[in-house]
Amino acid sequence: MKLVKPSGEERDVPRGVVGGAEISQSTTGAHNLYMGIFRVPAGSRGRPHYHDNCESALYMLSGAIEIRFGDQLQESLTVEAGDMLYVPPRETHTVANLSDTEPAEYIVARDSPTEDSVEVPWADRPTT
């Protein structure tokens, strides 16, 4: 067993949101599990990305985020505090905090011991 306590330190994660404490291969030696706390600063938006080899589940702790998804980010939904969201492998998506004054926080769990995030800069371009 390994206990992971919040450190108060924040780190940028590959897709443009801020990470906090996590259970992963690097922090605990996990083999098939990842769980982390993430924060989207007030008024900000993450970069388009997908998770190649894993399913993800999100639990919204506070605030609200807009998830845009699909090949050209053409679909959207709002995730509010208390909501859960399932994200299948290879589903391109991005998150945006809907508040200009408060951060949004959520927990993510995956069936992979690493971050497994692939950025897709082309997905952010508007369609013509």
MOPAC internal coordinates of N, CA, C and O (Angstrom, degrees):
PM7 1SCF
backbone

  N    0.0000 0     0.00 0     0.00 0    0    0    0
  C    1.4574 1     0.00 0     0.00 0    1    0    0
  C    1.5166 1   109.41 1     0.00 0    2    1    0
  O    1.2310 1   121.69 1   -33.46 1    3    2    1
  N    1.3174 1   114.37 1   146.54 1    3    2    1
  C    1.4611 1   120.87 1   175.48 1    5    3    2
  C    1.5132 1   108.76 1  -138.47 1    6    5    3
  O    1.2310 1   120.65 1   -51.26 1    7    6    5
  N    1.3111 1   116.37 1   128.74 1    7    6    5
  C    1.4571 1   122.78 1   178.04 1    9    7    6
  C    1.5159 1   108.75 1   -92.91 1   10    9    7
  O    1.2310 1   120.43 1   -48.25 1   11   10    9
  N    1.3266 1   116.78 1   131.75 1   11   10    9
  C    1.4613 1   122.29 1   177.39 1   13   11   10
  C    1.5200 1   107.14 1  -115.59 1   14   13   11
  O    1.2310 1   120.79 1   -63.29 1   15   14   13
  N    1.3273 1   116.09 1   116.71 1   15   14   13
  C    1.4629 1   121.06 1   179.41 1   17   15   14
  C    1.5225 1   109.62 1  -105.12 1   18   17   15
  O    1.2310 1   120.44 1   -31.45 1   19   18   17
  N    1.3154 1   116.76 1   148.55 1   19   18   17
  C    1.4683 1   118.99 1   175.68 1   21   19   18
  C    1.5241 1   109.43 1   -59.69 1   22   21   19
  O    1.2310 1   121.00 1   -44.80 1   23   22   21
  N    1.3123 1   115.69 1   135.20 1   23   22   21
  C    1.4589 1   119.56 1  -178.15 1   25   23   22
  C    1.5245 1   112.41 1   -99.15 1   26   25   23
  O    1.2310 1   120.31 1   165.41 1   27   26   25
  N    1.3156 1   117.01 1   -14.59 1   27   26   25
  C    1.4558 1   119.80 1  -174.69 1   29   27   26
  C    1.5231 1   112.10 1    83.71 1   30   29   27
  O    1.2310 1   120.49 1   168.83 1   31   30   29
  N    1.3239 1   116.66 1   -11.17 1   31   30   29
  C    1.4630 1   120.83 1   177.70 1   33   31   30
  C    1.5211 1   108.97 1   -85.72 1   34   33   31
  O    1.2310 1   121.07 1   -40.29 1   35   34   33
  N    1.3127 1   115.56 1   139.71 1   35   34   33
  C    1.4560 1   120.44 1   176.68 1   37   35   34
  C    1.5077 1   108.27 1  -114.57 1   38   37   35
  O    1.2310 1   120.95 1   -31.37 1   39   38   37
  N    1.3212 1   115.78 1   148.63 1   39   38   37
  C    1.4570 1   120.16 1   178.77 1   41   39   38
  C    1.5169 1   109.08 1  -136.17 1   42   41   39
  O    1.2310 1   121.44 1   -34.67 1   43   42   41
  N    1.3153 1   114.86 1   145.33 1   43   42   41
  C    1.4627 1   119.38 1   175.29 1   45   43   42
  C    1.5160 1   108.08 1   -72.41 1   46   45   43
  O    1.2310 1   120.51 1   -41.95 1   47   46   45
  N    1.3111 1   116.62 1   138.05 1   47   46   45
  C    1.4556 1   121.23 1   175.32 1   49   47   46
  C    1.5211 1   107.58 1  -107.07 1   50   49   47
  O    1.2310 1   119.68 1   -17.84 1   51   50   49
  N    1.3182 1   118.22 1   162.16 1   51   50   49
  C    1.4688 1   120.64 1  -170.35 1   53   51   50
  C    1.5198 1   116.04 1   -52.72 1   54   53   51
  O    1.2310 1   119.20 1   153.15 1   55   54   53
  N    1.3170 1   119.14 1   -26.85 1   55   54   53
  C    1.4587 1   119.29 1  -173.16 1   57   55   54
  C    1.5145 1   114.81 1   -98.91 1   58   57   55
  O    1.2310 1   118.99 1  -172.21 1   59   58   57
  N    1.3344 1   119.54 1     7.79 1   59   58   57
  C    1.4507 1   120.59 1   172.18 1   61   59   58
  C    1.5061 1   116.56 1    98.10 1   62   61   59
  O    1.2310 1   119.31 1  -171.77 1   63   62   61
  N    1.3340 1   118.92 1     8.23 1   63   62   61
  C    1.4523 1   120.77 1   171.64 1   65   63   62
  C    1.5234 1   107.56 1  -106.61 1   66   65   63
  O    1.2310 1   120.05 1    -2.97 1   67   66   65
  N    1.3177 1   117.51 1   177.03 1   67   66   65
  C    1.4557 1   121.33 1  -175.72 1   69   67   66
  C    1.5216 1   109.11 1  -108.18 1   70   69   67
  O    1.2310 1   120.43 1   -49.62 1   71   70   69
  N    1.3295 1   116.78 1   130.38 1   71   70   69
  C    1.4532 1   121.82 1   179.82 1   73   71   70
  C    1.5084 1   111.55 1  -100.70 1   74   73   71
  O    1.2310 1   121.31 1   -25.42 1   75   74   73
  N    1.3191 1   115.10 1   154.58 1   75   74   73
  C    1.4578 1   121.70 1   175.51 1   77   75   74
  C    1.5098 1   108.86 1  -123.26 1   78   77   75
  O    1.2310 1   119.97 1    47.78 1   79   78   77
  N    1.3285 1   117.67 1  -132.22 1   79   78   77
  C    1.4578 1   121.96 1  -179.80 1   81   79   78
  C    1.5237 1   110.52 1   -67.14 1   82   81   79
  O    1.2310 1   121.09 1   -31.63 1   83   82   81
  N    1.3453 1   115.52 1   148.37 1   83   82   81
  C    1.4566 1   119.38 1   178.18 1   85   83   82
  C    1.5158 1   111.16 1  -150.01 1   86   85   83
  O    1.2310 1   121.87 1   -27.21 1   87   86   85
  N    1.3252 1   114.03 1   152.79 1   87   86   85
  C    1.4575 1   122.00 1   167.44 1   89   87   86
  C    1.5139 1   105.06 1  -105.99 1   90   89   87
  O    1.2310 1   120.74 1   -58.76 1   91   90   89
  N    1.3386 1   116.19 1   121.24 1   91   90   89
  C    1.4520 1   121.09 1  -176.18 1   93   91   90
  C    1.5253 1   109.07 1  -156.60 1   94   93   91
  O    1.2310 1   121.31 1     0.79 1   95   94   93
  N    1.3091 1   115.10 1  -179.21 1   95   94   93
  C    1.4563 1   120.34 1   176.69 1   97   95   94
  C    1.5264 1   110.72 1   -60.22 1   98   97   95
  O    1.2310 1   120.59 1   138.05 1   99   98   97
  N    1.3248 1   116.48 1   -41.95 1   99   98   97
  C    1.4664 1   119.47 1  -176.47 1  101   99   98
  C    1.5279 1   113.57 1   -73.76 1  102  101   99
  O    1.2310 1   119.40 1   151.82 1  103  102  101
  N    1.3271 1   118.74 1   -28.18 1  103  102  101
  C    1.4714 1   119.37 1  -177.24 1  105  103  102
  C    1.5200 1   113.87 1   -95.67 1  106  105  103
  O    1.2310 1   120.15 1   151.82 1  107  106  105
  N    1.3440 1   117.32 1   -28.18 1  107  106  105
  C    1.4675 1   119.04 1  -175.76 1  109  107  106
  C    1.5207 1   113.69 1  -131.91 1  110  109  107
  O    1.2310 1   119.94 1   171.19 1  111  110  109
  N    1.3287 1   117.71 1    -8.81 1  111  110  109
  C    1.4579 1   120.60 1  -174.90 1  113  111  110
  C    1.5175 1   113.00 1    83.91 1  114  113  111
  O    1.2310 1   120.07 1  -164.78 1  115  114  113
  N    1.3283 1   117.47 1    15.22 1  115  114  113
  C    1.4750 1   121.65 1  -179.71 1  117  115  114
  C    1.5315 1   110.41 1   -56.06 1  118  117  115
  O    1.2310 1   120.85 1   -32.85 1  119  118  117
  N    1.3356 1   115.99 1   147.15 1  119  118  117
  C    1.4651 1   121.19 1  -178.96 1  121  119  118
  C    1.5226 1   113.10 1  -105.59 1  122  121  119
  O    1.2310 1   119.53 1   146.71 1  123  122  121
  N    1.3283 1   118.50 1   -33.29 1  123  122  121
  C    1.4676 1   121.29 1  -173.57 1  125  123  122
  C    1.5182 1   113.18 1  -135.12 1  126  125  123
  O    1.2310 1   120.29 1  -160.13 1  127  126  125
  N    1.3277 1   117.06 1    19.87 1  127  126  125
  C    1.4586 1   119.69 1  -172.20 1  129  127  126
  C    1.5279 1   111.00 1  -144.06 1  130  129  127
  O    1.2310 1   121.53 1   -39.86 1  131  130  129
  N    1.3227 1   114.68 1   140.14 1  131  130  129
  C    1.4600 1   122.16 1   172.39 1  133  131  130
  C    1.5245 1   106.70 1  -135.72 1  134  133  131
  O    1.2310 1   120.21 1   -44.91 1  135  134  133
  N    1.3290 1   117.20 1   135.09 1  135  134  133
  C    1.4569 1   120.88 1   173.38 1  137  135  134
  C    1.5210 1   107.10 1  -144.99 1  138  137  135
  O    1.2310 1   120.45 1   -48.56 1  139  138  137
  N    1.3135 1   116.74 1   131.44 1  139  138  137
  C    1.4567 1   120.20 1  -178.52 1  141  139  138
  C    1.5126 1   111.88 1  -148.16 1  142  141  139
  O    1.2310 1   121.82 1   -20.98 1  143  142  141
  N    1.3227 1   114.12 1   159.02 1  143  142  141
  C    1.4637 1   121.84 1   175.46 1  145  143  142
  C    1.5259 1   107.11 1  -103.32 1  146  145  143
  O    1.2310 1   120.71 1   -48.42 1  147  146  145
  N    1.3221 1   116.24 1   131.58 1  147  146  145
  C    1.4602 1   121.66 1  -178.84 1  149  147  146
  C    1.5176 1   110.73 1  -126.38 1  150  149  147
  O    1.2310 1   121.48 1   -26.92 1  151  150  149
  N    1.3254 1   114.78 1   153.08 1  151  150  149
  C    1.4639 1   121.34 1   179.00 1  153  151  150
  C    1.5195 1   108.68 1  -132.42 1  154  153  151
  O    1.2310 1   121.31 1   -44.88 1  155  154  153
  N    1.3218 1   115.09 1   135.12 1  155  154  153
  C    1.4597 1   121.52 1   172.78 1  157  155  154
  C    1.5272 1   105.73 1  -108.06 1  158  157  155
  O    1.2310 1   119.72 1   -67.85 1  159  158  157
  N    1.3344 1   118.13 1   112.15 1  159  158  157
  C    1.4605 1   120.09 1  -178.34 1  161  159  158
  C    1.5307 1   111.99 1   -57.46 1  162  161  159
  O    1.2310 1   120.84 1   -24.17 1  163  162  161
  N    1.3122 1   116.00 1   155.83 1  163  162  161
  C    1.4627 1   122.35 1   179.58 1  165  163  162
  C    1.5203 1   110.59 1   -51.06 1  166  165  163
  O    1.2310 1   120.85 1   -48.99 1  167  166  165
  N    1.3293 1   115.97 1   131.01 1  167  166  165
  C    1.4604 1   122.29 1   175.31 1  169  167  166
  C    1.5139 1   115.56 1    70.85 1  170  169  167
  O    1.2310 1   119.13 1  -172.96 1  171  170  169
  N    1.3237 1   119.26 1     7.04 1  171  170  169
  C    1.4680 1   118.81 1  -176.53 1  173  171  170
  C    1.5202 1   112.29 1  -105.24 1  174  173  171
  O    1.2310 1   122.10 1    -9.18 1  175  174  173
  N    1.3150 1   113.58 1   170.82 1  175  174  173
  C    1.4592 1   121.57 1  -175.96 1  177  175  174
  C    1.5244 1   109.14 1  -139.02 1  178  177  175
  O    1.2310 1   120.26 1   -40.45 1  179  178  177
  N    1.3202 1   117.11 1   139.55 1  179  178  177
  C    1.4558 1   121.55 1   175.84 1  181  179  178
  C    1.5185 1   111.21 1   -80.11 1  182  181  179
  O    1.2310 1   120.84 1   -11.86 1  183  182  181
  N    1.3258 1   115.99 1   168.14 1  183  182  181
  C    1.4594 1   121.58 1   178.62 1  185  183  182
  C    1.5340 1   110.36 1   -86.74 1  186  185  183
  O    1.2310 1   120.16 1   -30.94 1  187  186  185
  N    1.3340 1   117.30 1   149.06 1  187  186  185
  C    1.4640 1   120.75 1   178.56 1  189  187  186
  C    1.5277 1   110.59 1   -59.98 1  190  189  187
  O    1.2310 1   120.85 1   -42.28 1  191  190  189
  N    1.3334 1   115.98 1   137.72 1  191  190  189
  C    1.4576 1   121.26 1  -178.33 1  193  191  190
  C    1.5230 1   109.96 1  -161.69 1  194  193  191
  O    1.2310 1   121.09 1    -7.84 1  195  194  193
  N    1.3138 1   115.52 1   172.16 1  195  194  193
  C    1.4618 1   121.30 1   170.73 1  197  195  194
  C    1.5160 1   107.71 1  -143.50 1  198  197  195
  O    1.2310 1   121.11 1   -13.80 1  199  198  197
  N    1.3222 1   115.48 1   166.20 1  199  198  197
  C    1.4603 1   122.15 1   177.20 1  201  199  198
  C    1.5204 1   105.88 1  -111.45 1  202  201  199
  O    1.2310 1   120.86 1   -66.05 1  203  202  201
  N    1.3214 1   115.95 1   113.95 1  203  202  201
  C    1.4566 1   122.69 1  -167.12 1  205  203  202
  C    1.5189 1   114.46 1   -68.49 1  206  205  203
  O    1.2310 1   119.90 1   133.04 1  207  206  205
  N    1.3009 1   117.80 1   -46.96 1  207  206  205
  C    1.4613 1   120.24 1  -168.87 1  209  207  206
  C    1.5205 1   113.95 1  -120.85 1  210  209  207
  O    1.2310 1   119.74 1  -150.89 1  211  210  209
  N    1.3164 1   118.10 1    29.11 1  211  210  209
  C    1.4595 1   117.74 1  -178.43 1  213  211  210
  C    1.5276 1   111.63 1  -154.58 1  214  213  211
  O    1.2310 1   121.85 1   -22.66 1  215  214  213
  N    1.3132 1   114.06 1   157.34 1  215  214  213
  C    1.4514 1   122.14 1   169.38 1  217  215  214
  C    1.5215 1   107.30 1   -90.71 1  218  217  215
  O    1.2310 1   120.15 1   -30.01 1  219  218  217
  N    1.3243 1   117.33 1   149.99 1  219  218  217
  C    1.4582 1   121.77 1   178.94 1  221  219  218
  C    1.5217 1   109.71 1  -128.35 1  222  221  219
  O    1.2310 1   121.35 1   -30.41 1  223  222  221
  N    1.3248 1   115.02 1   149.59 1  223  222  221
  C    1.4590 1   121.64 1   173.46 1  225  223  222
  C    1.5229 1   107.18 1  -131.08 1  226  225  223
  O    1.2310 1   120.58 1   -42.94 1  227  226  225
  N    1.3129 1   116.49 1   137.06 1  227  226  225
  C    1.4605 1   122.70 1  -177.77 1  229  227  226
  C    1.5177 1   108.61 1  -119.30 1  230  229  227
  O    1.2310 1   120.73 1   -42.01 1  231  230  229
  N    1.3425 1   116.21 1   137.99 1  231  230  229
  C    1.4619 1   121.92 1   171.14 1  233  231  230
  C    1.5241 1   107.07 1  -122.10 1  234  233  231
  O    1.2310 1   120.52 1   -59.65 1  235  234  233
  N    1.3173 1   116.61 1   120.35 1  235  234  233
  C    1.4639 1   122.26 1  -176.61 1  237  235  234
  C    1.5240 1   110.07 1   -81.12 1  238  237  235
  O    1.2310 1   120.60 1   -61.28 1  239  238  237
  N    1.3314 1   116.46 1   118.72 1  239  238  237
  C    1.4633 1   122.02 1   179.77 1  241  239  238
  C    1.5200 1   111.98 1   -83.88 1  242  241  239
  O    1.2310 1   120.47 1   130.47 1  243  242  241
  N    1.3400 1   116.70 1   -49.53 1  243  242  241
  C    1.4656 1   120.37 1  -177.17 1  245  243  242
  C    1.5198 1   110.00 1  -152.51 1  246  245  243
  O    1.2310 1   121.57 1   -25.43 1  247  246  245
  N    1.3219 1   114.60 1   154.57 1  247  246  245
  C    1.4557 1   120.26 1  -179.66 1  249  247  246
  C    1.5190 1   111.58 1    78.53 1  250  249  247
  O    1.2310 1   121.18 1    15.42 1  251  250  249
  N    1.3181 1   115.36 1  -164.58 1  251  250  249
  C    1.4615 1   122.11 1   179.42 1  253  251  250
  C    1.5171 1   108.53 1  -146.58 1  254  253  251
  O    1.2310 1   120.99 1   -38.74 1  255  254  253
  N    1.3270 1   115.72 1   141.26 1  255  254  253
  C    1.4590 1   121.22 1   177.59 1  257  255  254
  C    1.5206 1   109.67 1  -126.94 1  258  257  255
  O    1.2310 1   121.43 1   -31.11 1  259  258  257
  N    1.3143 1   114.88 1   148.89 1  259  258  257
  C    1.4554 1   120.70 1   170.16 1  261  259  258
  C    1.5193 1   106.50 1   -96.59 1  262  261  259
  O    1.2310 1   120.63 1   -50.89 1  263  262  261
  N    1.3202 1   116.39 1   129.11 1  263  262  261
  C    1.4606 1   122.62 1   173.79 1  265  263  262
  C    1.5178 1   106.68 1  -103.48 1  266  265  263
  O    1.2310 1   120.45 1   -58.88 1  267  266  265
  N    1.3161 1   116.74 1   121.12 1  267  266  265
  C    1.4582 1   121.27 1   171.86 1  269  267  266
  C    1.5153 1   105.76 1  -104.10 1  270  269  267
  O    1.2310 1   120.28 1   -43.34 1  271  270  269
  N    1.3460 1   117.08 1   136.66 1  271  270  269
  C    1.4550 1   120.10 1  -175.82 1  273  271  270
  C    1.5179 1   110.95 1  -149.26 1  274  273  271
  O    1.2310 1   121.11 1   -10.23 1  275  274  273
  N    1.3138 1   115.47 1   169.77 1  275  274  273
  C    1.4556 1   121.86 1  -176.10 1  277  275  274
  C    1.5138 1   109.37 1   109.50 1  278  277  275
  O    1.2310 1   120.66 1   -11.60 1  279  278  277
  N    1.3209 1   116.35 1   168.40 1  279  278  277
  C    1.4646 1   120.86 1  -176.14 1  281  279  278
  C    1.5225 1   113.08 1   -55.91 1  282  281  279
  O    1.2310 1   120.08 1   144.75 1  283  282  281
  N    1.3107 1   117.45 1   -35.25 1  283  282  281
  C    1.4703 1   121.73 1   178.99 1  285  283  282
  C    1.5257 1   110.98 1  -119.59 1  286  285  283
  O    1.2310 1   120.79 1  -156.52 1  287  286  285
  N    1.3353 1   116.09 1    23.48 1  287  286  285
  C    1.4691 1   122.26 1  -179.64 1  289  287  286
  C    1.5300 1   111.15 1    56.93 1  290  289  287
  O    1.2310 1   120.78 1  -144.11 1  291  290  289
  N    1.3270 1   116.11 1    35.89 1  291  290  289
  C    1.4595 1   121.98 1  -174.16 1  293  291  290
  C    1.5275 1   113.53 1   -82.38 1  294  293  291
  O    1.2310 1   119.58 1   164.87 1  295  294  293
  N    1.3183 1   118.41 1   -15.13 1  295  294  293
  C    1.4587 1   121.60 1   179.66 1  297  295  294
  C    1.5169 1   109.84 1  -107.87 1  298  297  295
  O    1.2310 1   120.33 1   -24.31 1  299  298  297
  N    1.3404 1   116.98 1   155.69 1  299  298  297
  C    1.4663 1   118.89 1   178.87 1  301  299  298
  C    1.5227 1   110.77 1  -149.81 1  302  301  299
  O    1.2310 1   121.73 1   -23.50 1  303  302  301
  N    1.3131 1   114.30 1   156.50 1  303  302  301
  C    1.4524 1   122.10 1   172.81 1  305  303  302
  C    1.5180 1   108.36 1  -151.50 1  306  305  303
  O    1.2310 1   120.64 1   -19.53 1  307  306  305
  N    1.3353 1   116.39 1   160.47 1  307  306  305
  C    1.4543 1   122.36 1  -179.71 1  309  307  306
  C    1.5212 1   108.99 1  -109.45 1  310  309  307
  O    1.2310 1   120.86 1   -47.73 1  311  310  309
  N    1.3409 1   115.96 1   132.27 1  311  310  309
  C    1.4588 1   122.81 1   177.92 1  313  311  310
  C    1.5242 1   107.02 1  -112.95 1  314  313  311
  O    1.2310 1   120.76 1   -57.77 1  315  314  313
  N    1.3436 1   116.16 1   122.23 1  315  314  313
  C    1.4621 1   121.78 1  -177.32 1  317  315  314
  C    1.5202 1   110.19 1  -114.22 1  318  317  315
  O    1.2310 1   120.76 1   -14.60 1  319  318  317
  N    1.3357 1   116.15 1   165.40 1  319  318  317
  C    1.4646 1   121.99 1  -179.41 1  321  319  318
  C    1.5320 1   110.27 1   -48.90 1  322  321  319
  O    1.2310 1   120.86 1   -49.72 1  323  322  321
  N    1.3347 1   115.96 1   130.28 1  323  322  321
  C    1.4559 1   122.21 1  -179.11 1  325  323  322
  C    1.5166 1   114.14 1    93.80 1  326  325  323
  O    1.2310 1   119.84 1   164.02 1  327  326  325
  N    1.3445 1   117.92 1   -15.98 1  327  326  325
  C    1.4593 1   121.54 1   179.18 1  329  327  326
  C    1.5281 1   110.80 1   -78.30 1  330  329  327
  O    1.2310 1   120.99 1   -26.44 1  331  330  329
  N    1.3380 1   115.70 1   153.56 1  331  330  329
  C    1.4527 1   123.17 1   171.76 1  333  331  330
  C    1.5206 1   108.39 1  -119.39 1  334  333  331
  O    1.2310 1   120.67 1   -30.30 1  335  334  333
  N    1.3337 1   116.31 1   149.70 1  335  334  333
  C    1.4588 1   121.60 1  -177.70 1  337  335  334
  C    1.5177 1   109.23 1  -137.33 1  338  337  335
  O    1.2310 1   120.28 1   -45.14 1  339  338  337
  N    1.3265 1   117.07 1   134.86 1  339  338  337
  C    1.4647 1   122.77 1   173.96 1  341  339  338
  C    1.5218 1   108.53 1  -101.83 1  342  341  339
  O    1.2310 1   120.46 1   -46.61 1  343  342  341
  N    1.3437 1   116.73 1   133.39 1  343  342  341
  C    1.4623 1   122.41 1   177.73 1  345  343  342
  C    1.5331 1   107.92 1  -123.39 1  346  345  343
  O    1.2310 1   119.86 1   -64.44 1  347  346  345
  N    1.3439 1   117.88 1   115.56 1  347  346  345
  C    1.4666 1   119.77 1   179.46 1  349  347  346
  C    1.5327 1   111.18 1   -73.19 1  350  349  347
  O    1.2310 1   120.07 1   -16.42 1  351  350  349
  N    1.3146 1   117.48 1   163.58 1  351  350  349
  C    1.4681 1   120.28 1   176.49 1  353  351  350
  C    1.5278 1   111.45 1   -58.27 1  354  353  351
  O    1.2310 1   120.89 1   -34.37 1  355  354  353
  N    1.3180 1   115.90 1   145.63 1  355  354  353
  C    1.4692 1   124.11 1   173.58 1  357  355  354
  C    1.5292 1   114.79 1    62.67 1  358  357  355
  O    1.2310 1   119.52 1  -158.33 1  359  358  357
  N    1.3269 1   118.51 1    21.67 1  359  358  357
  C    1.4741 1   122.22 1   175.18 1  361  359  358
  C    1.5309 1   107.79 1   -90.49 1  362  361  359
  O    1.2310 1   120.38 1   -71.35 1  363  362  361
  N    1.3315 1   116.87 1   108.65 1  363  362  361
  C    1.4622 1   120.61 1   179.84 1  365  363  362
  C    1.5243 1   109.18 1   -64.78 1  366  365  363
  O    1.2310 1   120.86 1   -47.41 1  367  366  365
  N    1.3427 1   115.96 1   132.59 1  367  366  365
  C    1.4660 1   120.44 1  -178.18 1  369  367  366
  C    1.5225 1   110.76 1  -156.27 1  370  369  367
  O    1.2310 1   121.48 1   -13.89 1  371  370  369
  N    1.3244 1   114.77 1   166.11 1  371  370  369
  C    1.4531 1   122.55 1   173.89 1  373  371  370
  C    1.5258 1   107.51 1  -148.36 1  374  373  371
  O    1.2310 1   121.14 1   -21.37 1  375  374  373
  N    1.3332 1   115.43 1   158.63 1  375  374  373
  C    1.4643 1   120.31 1  -179.70 1  377  375  374
  C    1.5248 1   109.63 1  -120.62 1  378  377  375
  O    1.2310 1   120.80 1   -33.37 1  379  378  377
  N    1.3235 1   116.08 1   146.63 1  379  378  377
  C    1.4610 1   121.47 1   175.78 1  381  379  378
  C    1.5235 1   108.05 1  -136.32 1  382  381  379
  O    1.2310 1   120.44 1   -46.43 1  383  382  381
  N    1.3137 1   116.76 1   133.57 1  383  382  381
  C    1.4596 1   120.96 1   176.01 1  385  383  382
  C    1.5196 1   107.90 1   -74.85 1  386  385  383
  O    1.2310 1   120.44 1   -50.09 1  387  386  385
  N    1.3197 1   116.75 1   129.91 1  387  386  385
  C    1.4645 1   120.81 1  -177.99 1  389  387  386
  C    1.5261 1   113.17 1   -83.30 1  390  389  387
  O    1.2310 1   120.12 1   173.86 1  391  390  389
  N    1.3383 1   117.38 1    -6.14 1  391  390  389
  C    1.4674 1   121.00 1   179.07 1  393  391  390
  C    1.5205 1   110.68 1  -105.67 1  394  393  391
  O    1.2310 1   121.00 1   -40.17 1  395  394  393
  N    1.3188 1   115.68 1   139.83 1  395  394  393
  C    1.4649 1   121.05 1   174.44 1  397  395  394
  C    1.5206 1   111.68 1   -89.41 1  398  397  395
  O    1.2310 1   119.73 1   175.87 1  399  398  397
  N    1.3459 1   118.12 1    -4.13 1  399  398  397
  C    1.4646 1   120.49 1  -175.28 1  401  399  398
  C    1.5224 1   115.00 1  -123.57 1  402  401  399
  O    1.2310 1   119.60 1   157.02 1  403  402  401
  N    1.3490 1   118.37 1   -22.98 1  403  402  401
  C    1.4669 1   121.39 1  -175.72 1  405  403  402
  C    1.5232 1   111.27 1  -122.37 1  406  405  403
  O    1.2310 1   119.91 1   -39.21 1  407  406  405
  N    1.3335 1   117.78 1   140.79 1  407  406  405
  C    1.4697 1   119.30 1   174.42 1  409  407  406
  C    1.5272 1   110.43 1   -70.89 1  410  409  407
  O    1.2310 1   120.39 1   -20.26 1  411  410  409
  N    1.3014 1   116.85 1   159.74 1  411  410  409
  C    1.4679 1   123.55 1   173.93 1  413  411  410
  C    1.5249 1   107.11 1  -113.92 1  414  413  411
  O    1.2310 1   120.35 1   -44.06 1  415  414  413
  N    1.3388 1   116.94 1   135.94 1  415  414  413
  C    1.4606 1   120.92 1  -178.88 1  417  415  414
  C    1.5116 1   110.96 1  -126.26 1  418  417  415
  O    1.2310 1   121.35 1   -36.81 1  419  418  417
  N    1.3385 1   115.02 1   143.19 1  419  418  417
  C    1.4522 1   120.22 1   178.62 1  421  419  418
  C    1.5207 1   110.89 1  -149.65 1  422  421  419
  O    1.2310 1   121.16 1   -18.25 1  423  422  421
  N    1.3195 1   115.39 1   161.75 1  423  422  421
  C    1.4559 1   123.25 1   175.31 1  425  423  422
  C    1.5173 1   107.52 1  -109.26 1  426  425  423
  O    1.2310 1   120.94 1   -42.28 1  427  426  425
  N    1.3454 1   115.80 1   137.72 1  427  426  425
  C    1.4578 1   121.34 1   176.31 1  429  427  426
  C    1.5238 1   109.06 1  -119.58 1  430  429  427
  O    1.2310 1   120.67 1   -42.08 1  431  430  429
  N    1.3225 1   116.33 1   137.92 1  431  430  429
  C    1.4660 1   122.31 1   172.16 1  433  431  430
  C    1.5257 1   107.67 1  -123.94 1  434  433  431
  O    1.2310 1   121.11 1   -39.85 1  435  434  433
  N    1.3378 1   115.48 1   140.15 1  435  434  433
  C    1.4753 1   121.28 1   179.68 1  437  435  434
  C    1.5188 1   110.05 1  -137.50 1  438  437  435
  O    1.2310 1   121.22 1   -22.29 1  439  438  437
  N    1.3189 1   115.28 1   157.71 1  439  438  437
  C    1.4580 1   120.36 1   175.64 1  441  439  438
  C    1.5283 1   110.63 1   -93.78 1  442  441  439
  O    1.2310 1   121.24 1  -135.72 1  443  442  441
  N    1.3201 1   115.24 1    44.28 1  443  442  441
  C    1.4568 1   124.15 1   176.74 1  445  443  442
  C    1.5210 1   106.93 1  -145.35 1  446  445  443
  O    1.2310 1   119.17 1   -37.63 1  447  446  445
  N    1.3248 1   119.18 1   142.37 1  447  446  445
  C    1.4661 1   119.82 1  -176.99 1  449  447  446
  C    1.5251 1   114.25 1   -83.88 1  450  449  447
  O    1.2310 1   119.99 1  -177.73 1  451  450  449
  N    1.3331 1   117.63 1     2.27 1  451  450  449
  C    1.4679 1   121.04 1  -178.00 1  453  451  450
  C    1.5291 1   110.10 1  -126.11 1  454  453  451
  O    1.2310 1   120.89 1    -8.08 1  455  454  453
  N    1.3126 1   115.89 1   171.92 1  455  454  453
  C    1.4664 1   122.06 1  -178.97 1  457  455  454
  C    1.5224 1   112.11 1   -60.82 1  458  457  455
  O    1.2310 1   119.22 1   139.64 1  459  458  457
  N    1.3357 1   119.08 1   -40.36 1  459  458  457
  C    1.4633 1   124.10 1   173.34 1  461  459  458
  C    1.5261 1   113.42 1    51.11 1  462  461  459
  O    1.2310 1   120.17 1  -133.47 1  463  462  461
  N    1.3324 1   117.28 1    46.53 1  463  462  461
  C    1.4521 1   121.71 1  -178.49 1  465  463  462
  C    1.5281 1   110.23 1  -112.14 1  466  465  463
  O    1.2310 1   120.46 1   -48.96 1  467  466  465
  N    1.3337 1   116.74 1   131.04 1  467  466  465
  C    1.4553 1   122.68 1   179.54 1  469  467  466
  C    1.5250 1   107.88 1  -119.98 1  470  469  467
  O    1.2310 1   120.25 1   -63.74 1  471  470  469
  N    1.3340 1   117.12 1   116.26 1  471  470  469
  C    1.4716 1   119.95 1   178.96 1  473  471  470
  C    1.5131 1   110.66 1   -76.91 1  474  473  471
  O    1.2310 1   120.92 1   -35.49 1  475  474  473
  N    1.3316 1   115.85 1   144.51 1  475  474  473
  C    1.4532 1   122.39 1   178.66 1  477  475  474
  C    1.5294 1   108.96 1  -128.68 1  478  477  475
  O    1.2310 1   119.70 1   -95.91 1  479  478  477
  N    1.3255 1   118.18 1    84.09 1  479  478  477
  C    1.4660 1   120.80 1  -175.42 1  481  479  478
  C    1.5210 1   113.85 1   -59.91 1  482  481  479
  O    1.2310 1   119.51 1   150.69 1  483  482  481
  N    1.3292 1   118.55 1   -29.31 1  483  482  481
  C    1.4618 1   121.15 1   179.24 1  485  483  482
  C    1.5163 1   112.91 1   -65.10 1  486  485  483
  O    1.2310 1   119.75 1   155.08 1  487  486  485
  N    1.3272 1   118.07 1   -24.92 1  487  486  485
  C    1.4647 1   120.55 1  -176.54 1  489  487  486
  C    1.5250 1   113.21 1   -69.25 1  490  489  487
  O    1.2310 1   120.33 1   163.49 1  491  490  489
  N    1.3274 1   116.98 1   -16.51 1  491  490  489
  C    1.4575 1   120.83 1  -177.76 1  493  491  490
  C    1.5243 1   112.84 1   -84.94 1  494  493  491
  O    1.2310 1   120.13 1   169.85 1  495  494  493
  N    1.3316 1   117.36 1   -10.15 1  495  494  493
  C    1.4649 1   120.27 1  -179.09 1  497  495  494
  C    1.5269 1   110.78 1   -75.51 1  498  497  495
  O    1.2310 1   120.13 1   -42.15 1  499  498  497
  N    1.3135 1   117.36 1   137.85 1  499  498  497
  C    1.4711 1   118.26 1   177.25 1  501  499  498
  C    1.5103 1   111.62 1   -65.60 1  502  501  499
  O    1.2310 1   120.39 1   -31.22 1  503  502  501
  N    1.3155 1   116.86 1   148.78 1  503  502  501
  C    1.4612 1   120.37 1   177.44 1  505  503  502
  C    1.5160 1   109.07 1   -81.13 1  506  505  503
  O    1.2310 1   121.06 1   -28.81 1  507  506  505
  N    1.3272 1   115.58 1   151.19 1  507  506  505
  C    1.4778 1   119.99 1  -179.55 1  509  507  506
  C    1.4969 1   111.35 1  -112.38 1  510  509  507
  O    1.2310 1   120.10 1   180.00 1  511  510  509

